[in-house]
Every structure is written in C-alpha cells, then in structure tokens.
C-alpha cells in the first residue's frame, strides 16, 4: 500500500465496459507528512475520495482485490481515506 494525495480528476467517456461508472482520480504518492513526490498516476476510486484527500492505494494485482475492482482492468485503486498519520509517536497528518 502507498500513501497518496488526490490531486485531480480524469474524465473518460469511452472506456472498457468493466469500468464504466467508476470515478478515476489522479493521485501522487506522498511521504509520511502528506507531502507529494514522484509521478502522478490514475486510480479507480472505491471510497468516494476527492481532490485534496490523503488516501491509501494499492497497485498491480492487489488493485483487483476489492469488491468493486475484482476481475476489472485496473492497475491502481484507492481503497481507504486517511484520517490521521502517526509516525514514531508523532502525529504527522490530521485530516481537516
């Protein structure tokens, strides 16, 4: 799993029928403080996340393990929204 921040949305009117009706969000991996780094990527949203949310993502075959993504052509999924992060006893991120 990776910590990522939702940085944008993707609109696709023509896509595989197995992902029709699914929200595609642009996310970017973050560090433990929620600071983005690396290349953005697109993930299927299963938790109604939005721009600015810190989320947990899975990729590869793990991305196809949720009820929504099972047996679908998906390489990345947003499977949880993060409320807070605590590292070495210090809260590094709190939603809101």
Phi and psi in radians as a Rosetta constraint file:
Dihedral C 1 N 2 CA 2 C 2 CIRCULARHARMONIC -2.154 0.35
Dihedral N 2 CA 2 C 2 N 3 CIRCULARHARMONIC 2.546 0.35
Dihedral C 2 N 3 CA 3 C 3 CIRCULARHARMONIC -1.489 0.35
Dihedral N 3 CA 3 C 3 N 4 CIRCULARHARMONIC 2.319 0.35
Dihedral C 3 N 4 CA 4 C 4 CIRCULARHARMONIC -2.519 0.35
Dihedral N 4 CA 4 C 4 N 5 CIRCULARHARMONIC 2.787 0.35
Dihedral C 4 N 5 CA 5 C 5 CIRCULARHARMONIC -1.981 0.35
Dihedral N 5 CA 5 C 5 N 6 CIRCULARHARMONIC 2.357 0.35
Dihedral C 5 N 6 CA 6 C 6 CIRCULARHARMONIC -1.322 0.35
Dihedral N 6 CA 6 C 6 N 7 CIRCULARHARMONIC 2.107 0.35
Dihedral C 6 N 7 CA 7 C 7 CIRCULARHARMONIC -2.008 0.35
Dihedral N 7 CA 7 C 7 N 8 CIRCULARHARMONIC -0.093 0.35
Dihedral C 7 N 8 CA 8 C 8 CIRCULARHARMONIC -3.121 0.35
Dihedral N 8 CA 8 C 8 N 9 CIRCULARHARMONIC -3.113 0.35
Dihedral C 8 N 9 CA 9 C 9 CIRCULARHARMONIC -2.154 0.35
Dihedral N 9 CA 9 C 9 N 10 CIRCULARHARMONIC 2.824 0.35
Dihedral C 9 N 10 CA 10 C 10 CIRCULARHARMONIC -2.218 0.35
Dihedral N 10 CA 10 C 10 N 11 CIRCULARHARMONIC 2.341 0.35
Dihedral C 10 N 11 CA 11 C 11 CIRCULARHARMONIC -1.970 0.35
Dihedral N 11 CA 11 C 11 N 12 CIRCULARHARMONIC 2.228 0.35
Dihedral C 11 N 12 CA 12 C 12 CIRCULARHARMONIC -2.447 0.35
Dihedral N 12 CA 12 C 12 N 13 CIRCULARHARMONIC 1.896 0.35
Dihedral C 12 N 13 CA 13 C 13 CIRCULARHARMONIC -1.455 0.35
Dihedral N 13 CA 13 C 13 N 14 CIRCULARHARMONIC -0.384 0.35
Dihedral C 13 N 14 CA 14 C 14 CIRCULARHARMONIC -2.058 0.35
Dihedral N 14 CA 14 C 14 N 15 CIRCULARHARMONIC 2.015 0.35
Dihedral C 14 N 15 CA 15 C 15 CIRCULARHARMONIC -2.701 0.35
Dihedral N 15 CA 15 C 15 N 16 CIRCULARHARMONIC 2.963 0.35
Dihedral C 15 N 16 CA 16 C 16 CIRCULARHARMONIC -0.967 0.35
Dihedral N 16 CA 16 C 16 N 17 CIRCULARHARMONIC 2.411 0.35
Dihedral C 16 N 17 CA 17 C 17 CIRCULARHARMONIC -1.056 0.35
Dihedral N 17 CA 17 C 17 N 18 CIRCULARHARMONIC -0.407 0.35
Dihedral C 17 N 18 CA 18 C 18 CIRCULARHARMONIC -1.297 0.35
Dihedral N 18 CA 18 C 18 N 19 CIRCULARHARMONIC -0.215 0.35
Dihedral C 18 N 19 CA 19 C 19 CIRCULARHARMONIC -2.080 0.35
Dihedral N 19 CA 19 C 19 N 20 CIRCULARHARMONIC 0.181 0.35
Dihedral C 19 N 20 CA 20 C 20 CIRCULARHARMONIC -1.069 0.35
Dihedral N 20 CA 20 C 20 N 21 CIRCULARHARMONIC 2.358 0.35
Dihedral C 20 N 21 CA 21 C 21 CIRCULARHARMONIC 1.506 0.35
Dihedral N 21 CA 21 C 21 N 22 CIRCULARHARMONIC 0.012 0.35
Dihedral C 21 N 22 CA 22 C 22 CIRCULARHARMONIC -1.751 0.35
Dihedral N 22 CA 22 C 22 N 23 CIRCULARHARMONIC 2.403 0.35
Dihedral C 22 N 23 CA 23 C 23 CIRCULARHARMONIC -1.382 0.35
Dihedral N 23 CA 23 C 23 N 24 CIRCULARHARMONIC 2.294 0.35
Dihedral C 23 N 24 CA 24 C 24 CIRCULARHARMONIC -1.892 0.35
Dihedral N 24 CA 24 C 24 N 25 CIRCULARHARMONIC 2.105 0.35
Dihedral C 24 N 25 CA 25 C 25 CIRCULARHARMONIC -2.034 0.35
Dihedral N 25 CA 25 C 25 N 26 CIRCULARHARMONIC 2.595 0.35
Dihedral C 25 N 26 CA 26 C 26 CIRCULARHARMONIC -1.624 0.35
Dihedral N 26 CA 26 C 26 N 27 CIRCULARHARMONIC 2.174 0.35
Dihedral C 26 N 27 CA 27 C 27 CIRCULARHARMONIC -2.192 0.35
Dihedral N 27 CA 27 C 27 N 28 CIRCULARHARMONIC 2.785 0.35
Dihedral C 27 N 28 CA 28 C 28 CIRCULARHARMONIC -2.404 0.35
Dihedral N 28 CA 28 C 28 N 29 CIRCULARHARMONIC 2.292 0.35
Dihedral C 28 N 29 CA 29 C 29 CIRCULARHARMONIC -1.000 0.35
Dihedral N 29 CA 29 C 29 N 30 CIRCULARHARMONIC 2.574 0.35
Dihedral C 29 N 30 CA 30 C 30 CIRCULARHARMONIC -2.235 0.35
Dihedral N 30 CA 30 C 30 N 31 CIRCULARHARMONIC 2.909 0.35
Dihedral C 30 N 31 CA 31 C 31 CIRCULARHARMONIC -1.496 0.35
Dihedral N 31 CA 31 C 31 N 32 CIRCULARHARMONIC -3.016 0.35
Dihedral C 31 N 32 CA 32 C 32 CIRCULARHARMONIC -1.221 0.35
Dihedral N 32 CA 32 C 32 N 33 CIRCULARHARMONIC -0.124 0.35
Dihedral C 32 N 33 CA 33 C 33 CIRCULARHARMONIC -1.778 0.35
Dihedral N 33 CA 33 C 33 N 34 CIRCULARHARMONIC -0.020 0.35
Dihedral C 33 N 34 CA 34 C 34 CIRCULARHARMONIC 1.527 0.35
Dihedral N 34 CA 34 C 34 N 35 CIRCULARHARMONIC 0.238 0.35
Dihedral C 34 N 35 CA 35 C 35 CIRCULARHARMONIC -1.524 0.35
Dihedral N 35 CA 35 C 35 N 36 CIRCULARHARMONIC 2.120 0.35
Dihedral C 35 N 36 CA 36 C 36 CIRCULARHARMONIC -1.177 0.35
Dihedral N 36 CA 36 C 36 N 37 CIRCULARHARMONIC 2.587 0.35
Dihedral C 36 N 37 CA 37 C 37 CIRCULARHARMONIC -2.694 0.35
Dihedral N 37 CA 37 C 37 N 38 CIRCULARHARMONIC 2.903 0.35
Dihedral C 37 N 38 CA 38 C 38 CIRCULARHARMONIC 1.378 0.35
Dihedral N 38 CA 38 C 38 N 39 CIRCULARHARMONIC -3.044 0.35
Dihedral C 38 N 39 CA 39 C 39 CIRCULARHARMONIC -1.465 0.35
Dihedral N 39 CA 39 C 39 N 40 CIRCULARHARMONIC 2.421 0.35
Dihedral C 39 N 40 CA 40 C 40 CIRCULARHARMONIC -1.182 0.35
Dihedral N 40 CA 40 C 40 N 41 CIRCULARHARMONIC 2.690 0.35
Dihedral C 40 N 41 CA 41 C 41 CIRCULARHARMONIC -2.539 0.35
Dihedral N 41 CA 41 C 41 N 42 CIRCULARHARMONIC 2.866 0.35
Dihedral C 41 N 42 CA 42 C 42 CIRCULARHARMONIC -1.750 0.35
Dihedral N 42 CA 42 C 42 N 43 CIRCULARHARMONIC 2.385 0.35
Dihedral C 42 N 43 CA 43 C 43 CIRCULARHARMONIC -2.342 0.35
Dihedral N 43 CA 43 C 43 N 44 CIRCULARHARMONIC 2.530 0.35
Dihedral C 43 N 44 CA 44 C 44 CIRCULARHARMONIC -1.280 0.35
Dihedral N 44 CA 44 C 44 N 45 CIRCULARHARMONIC 2.319 0.35
Dihedral C 44 N 45 CA 45 C 45 CIRCULARHARMONIC -1.624 0.35
Dihedral N 45 CA 45 C 45 N 46 CIRCULARHARMONIC 2.195 0.35
Dihedral C 45 N 46 CA 46 C 46 CIRCULARHARMONIC -1.985 0.35
Dihedral N 46 CA 46 C 46 N 47 CIRCULARHARMONIC 0.015 0.35
Dihedral C 46 N 47 CA 47 C 47 CIRCULARHARMONIC -2.236 0.35
Dihedral N 47 CA 47 C 47 N 48 CIRCULARHARMONIC 0.258 0.35
Dihedral C 47 N 48 CA 48 C 48 CIRCULARHARMONIC 1.059 0.35
Dihedral N 48 CA 48 C 48 N 49 CIRCULARHARMONIC 0.782 0.35
Dihedral C 48 N 49 CA 49 C 49 CIRCULARHARMONIC -1.307 0.35
Dihedral N 49 CA 49 C 49 N 50 CIRCULARHARMONIC 2.896 0.35
Dihedral C 49 N 50 CA 50 C 50 CIRCULARHARMONIC -2.497 0.35
Dihedral N 50 CA 50 C 50 N 51 CIRCULARHARMONIC 3.009 0.35
Dihedral C 50 N 51 CA 51 C 51 CIRCULARHARMONIC -0.986 0.35
Dihedral N 51 CA 51 C 51 N 52 CIRCULARHARMONIC 2.308 0.35
Dihedral C 51 N 52 CA 52 C 52 CIRCULARHARMONIC 1.708 0.35
Dihedral N 52 CA 52 C 52 N 53 CIRCULARHARMONIC -0.313 0.35
Dihedral C 52 N 53 CA 53 C 53 CIRCULARHARMONIC -1.265 0.35
Dihedral N 53 CA 53 C 53 N 54 CIRCULARHARMONIC 2.517 0.35
Dihedral C 53 N 54 CA 54 C 54 CIRCULARHARMONIC -1.639 0.35
Dihedral N 54 CA 54 C 54 N 55 CIRCULARHARMONIC 2.281 0.35
Dihedral C 54 N 55 CA 55 C 55 CIRCULARHARMONIC -2.365 0.35
Dihedral N 55 CA 55 C 55 N 56 CIRCULARHARMONIC 2.907 0.35
Dihedral C 55 N 56 CA 56 C 56 CIRCULARHARMONIC -1.831 0.35
Dihedral N 56 CA 56 C 56 N 57 CIRCULARHARMONIC 2.358 0.35
Dihedral C 56 N 57 CA 57 C 57 CIRCULARHARMONIC -2.142 0.35
Dihedral N 57 CA 57 C 57 N 58 CIRCULARHARMONIC 2.744 0.35
Dihedral C 57 N 58 CA 58 C 58 CIRCULARHARMONIC -2.253 0.35
Dihedral N 58 CA 58 C 58 N 59 CIRCULARHARMONIC 2.660 0.35
Dihedral C 58 N 59 CA 59 C 59 CIRCULARHARMONIC -2.369 0.35
Dihedral N 59 CA 59 C 59 N 60 CIRCULARHARMONIC 3.000 0.35
Dihedral C 59 N 60 CA 60 C 60 CIRCULARHARMONIC 1.174 0.35
Dihedral N 60 CA 60 C 60 N 61 CIRCULARHARMONIC -2.560 0.35
Dihedral C 60 N 61 CA 61 C 61 CIRCULARHARMONIC -1.111 0.35
Dihedral N 61 CA 61 C 61 N 62 CIRCULARHARMONIC -0.453 0.35
Dihedral C 61 N 62 CA 62 C 62 CIRCULARHARMONIC -1.119 0.35
Dihedral N 62 CA 62 C 62 N 63 CIRCULARHARMONIC -0.474 0.35
Dihedral C 62 N 63 CA 63 C 63 CIRCULARHARMONIC -1.191 0.35
Dihedral N 63 CA 63 C 63 N 64 CIRCULARHARMONIC -0.301 0.35
Dihedral C 63 N 64 CA 64 C 64 CIRCULARHARMONIC -1.749 0.35
Dihedral N 64 CA 64 C 64 N 65 CIRCULARHARMONIC 0.416 0.35
Dihedral C 64 N 65 CA 65 C 65 CIRCULARHARMONIC -1.827 0.35
Dihedral N 65 CA 65 C 65 N 66 CIRCULARHARMONIC -0.073 0.35
Dihedral C 65 N 66 CA 66 C 66 CIRCULARHARMONIC -1.468 0.35
Dihedral N 66 CA 66 C 66 N 67 CIRCULARHARMONIC 2.856 0.35
Dihedral C 66 N 67 CA 67 C 67 CIRCULARHARMONIC -1.059 0.35
Dihedral N 67 CA 67 C 67 N 68 CIRCULARHARMONIC -0.619 0.35
Dihedral C 67 N 68 CA 68 C 68 CIRCULARHARMONIC -1.359 0.35
Dihedral N 68 CA 68 C 68 N 69 CIRCULARHARMONIC -0.560 0.35
Dihedral C 68 N 69 CA 69 C 69 CIRCULARHARMONIC -1.780 0.35
Dihedral N 69 CA 69 C 69 N 70 CIRCULARHARMONIC -0.066 0.35
Dihedral C 69 N 70 CA 70 C 70 CIRCULARHARMONIC -0.985 0.35
Dihedral N 70 CA 70 C 70 N 71 CIRCULARHARMONIC 2.271 0.35
Dihedral C 70 N 71 CA 71 C 71 CIRCULARHARMONIC 1.059 0.35
Dihedral N 71 CA 71 C 71 N 72 CIRCULARHARMONIC 0.542 0.35
Dihedral C 71 N 72 CA 72 C 72 CIRCULARHARMONIC -2.067 0.35
Dihedral N 72 CA 72 C 72 N 73 CIRCULARHARMONIC 2.701 0.35
Dihedral C 72 N 73 CA 73 C 73 CIRCULARHARMONIC -1.354 0.35
Dihedral N 73 CA 73 C 73 N 74 CIRCULARHARMONIC 1.311 0.35
Dihedral C 73 N 74 CA 74 C 74 CIRCULARHARMONIC -2.180 0.35
Dihedral N 74 CA 74 C 74 N 75 CIRCULARHARMONIC 2.383 0.35
Dihedral C 74 N 75 CA 75 C 75 CIRCULARHARMONIC -1.963 0.35
Dihedral N 75 CA 75 C 75 N 76 CIRCULARHARMONIC -0.266 0.35
Dihedral C 75 N 76 CA 76 C 76 CIRCULARHARMONIC -2.560 0.35
Dihedral N 76 CA 76 C 76 N 77 CIRCULARHARMONIC 2.462 0.35
Dihedral C 76 N 77 CA 77 C 77 CIRCULARHARMONIC -2.393 0.35
Dihedral N 77 CA 77 C 77 N 78 CIRCULARHARMONIC 2.493 0.35
Dihedral C 77 N 78 CA 78 C 78 CIRCULARHARMONIC -1.646 0.35
Dihedral N 78 CA 78 C 78 N 79 CIRCULARHARMONIC 2.053 0.35
Dihedral C 78 N 79 CA 79 C 79 CIRCULARHARMONIC -2.055 0.35
Dihedral N 79 CA 79 C 79 N 80 CIRCULARHARMONIC -0.076 0.35
Dihedral C 79 N 80 CA 80 C 80 CIRCULARHARMONIC -2.796 0.35
Dihedral N 80 CA 80 C 80 N 81 CIRCULARHARMONIC 2.599 0.35
Dihedral C 80 N 81 CA 81 C 81 CIRCULARHARMONIC -1.808 0.35
Dihedral N 81 CA 81 C 81 N 82 CIRCULARHARMONIC 2.399 0.35
Dihedral C 81 N 82 CA 82 C 82 CIRCULARHARMONIC -1.581 0.35
Dihedral N 82 CA 82 C 82 N 83 CIRCULARHARMONIC 2.254 0.35
Dihedral C 82 N 83 CA 83 C 83 CIRCULARHARMONIC -1.568 0.35
Dihedral N 83 CA 83 C 83 N 84 CIRCULARHARMONIC -0.701 0.35
Dihedral C 83 N 84 CA 84 C 84 CIRCULARHARMONIC -2.760 0.35
Dihedral N 84 CA 84 C 84 N 85 CIRCULARHARMONIC 2.763 0.35
Dihedral C 84 N 85 CA 85 C 85 CIRCULARHARMONIC -2.178 0.35
Dihedral N 85 CA 85 C 85 N 86 CIRCULARHARMONIC 2.366 0.35
Dihedral C 85 N 86 CA 86 C 86 CIRCULARHARMONIC -2.209 0.35
Dihedral N 86 CA 86 C 86 N 87 CIRCULARHARMONIC 2.184 0.35
Dihedral C 86 N 87 CA 87 C 87 CIRCULARHARMONIC -2.213 0.35
Dihedral N 87 CA 87 C 87 N 88 CIRCULARHARMONIC 2.171 0.35
Dihedral C 87 N 88 CA 88 C 88 CIRCULARHARMONIC 0.904 0.35
Dihedral N 88 CA 88 C 88 N 89 CIRCULARHARMONIC 0.724 0.35
Dihedral C 88 N 89 CA 89 C 89 CIRCULARHARMONIC 1.386 0.35
Dihedral N 89 CA 89 C 89 N 90 CIRCULARHARMONIC 0.039 0.35
Dihedral C 89 N 90 CA 90 C 90 CIRCULARHARMONIC -1.994 0.35
Dihedral N 90 CA 90 C 90 N 91 CIRCULARHARMONIC 2.241 0.35
Dihedral C 90 N 91 CA 91 C 91 CIRCULARHARMONIC -1.304 0.35
Dihedral N 91 CA 91 C 91 N 92 CIRCULARHARMONIC 2.049 0.35
Dihedral C 91 N 92 CA 92 C 92 CIRCULARHARMONIC -1.747 0.35
Dihedral N 92 CA 92 C 92 N 93 CIRCULARHARMONIC -0.277 0.35
Dihedral C 92 N 93 CA 93 C 93 CIRCULARHARMONIC -2.665 0.35
Dihedral N 93 CA 93 C 93 N 94 CIRCULARHARMONIC 2.403 0.35
Dihedral C 93 N 94 CA 94 C 94 CIRCULARHARMONIC -2.389 0.35
Dihedral N 94 CA 94 C 94 N 95 CIRCULARHARMONIC 2.250 0.35
Dihedral C 94 N 95 CA 95 C 95 CIRCULARHARMONIC -1.130 0.35
Dihedral N 95 CA 95 C 95 N 96 CIRCULARHARMONIC 2.445 0.35
